[in-house]
Amino acid sequence: MRIRIMIGGALMAALSLNVLAEDQALTPAHNALNVLQSGEVSFSRDVMPIIQDYCVSCHNPSPTAKGYAKSGLDLTSYEGLMKGTKFGKVVVPGDSQASTFTKLLTGTNKGLKMPMGLNASGTLDRQYILTLRKWVKQGAKNN
Ligand code: HEC
């Protein structure tokens, strides 16, 4: 039992390292990744649905939404995302490494990781992370 748990942990670690590794190494098996292989990522078509599913529950303008209450970050719209938190911007157009919005998805900010409390590994699916990163790299447009 204990060994199985350890193996599971190692697998998780390997998977999340994999996420960090290469942006471009996408295989045809990842069908959902068409958007990443071809052209431009669209905010409304590709990015917003991910945010809706994984972020808006805590980042909407209501006092009971934990993320909004604590940081002021409203992810219900493009404008809210670009405005950032009460401390400052979370998107640096063109630079996904410098953007807190995408940095926190792989947990590089003092252990803070988003979406908070998602699952055991606490990491968004690889293809979603890559989609969000690519959108930022392409200039974080309202497209
Ligand atoms: C279960 C609730 C929850 C979910 C879901 C969630 N967040 Fe958060 N988020 C928080 C909380 C709470 C904070 C404030 C953390 C703090 O300041 O300690 C926060 C803060 C943030 C910040 C600001 C961090 C900073 O440096 O000030 C960003 C950016 C962020 N979240 C992005 C996201 C993204 C992107 C998603 C979806 C992929 C997401 N969050 C999903 C709860 C959540």
Residues whose N, C-alpha, C, O or C-beta is under 5 A from the ligand:
A	BS01	HEC	Y54 C55 C58 K66 G67 K70 S71 T85 V90 T100 F101 M114 P115 M116
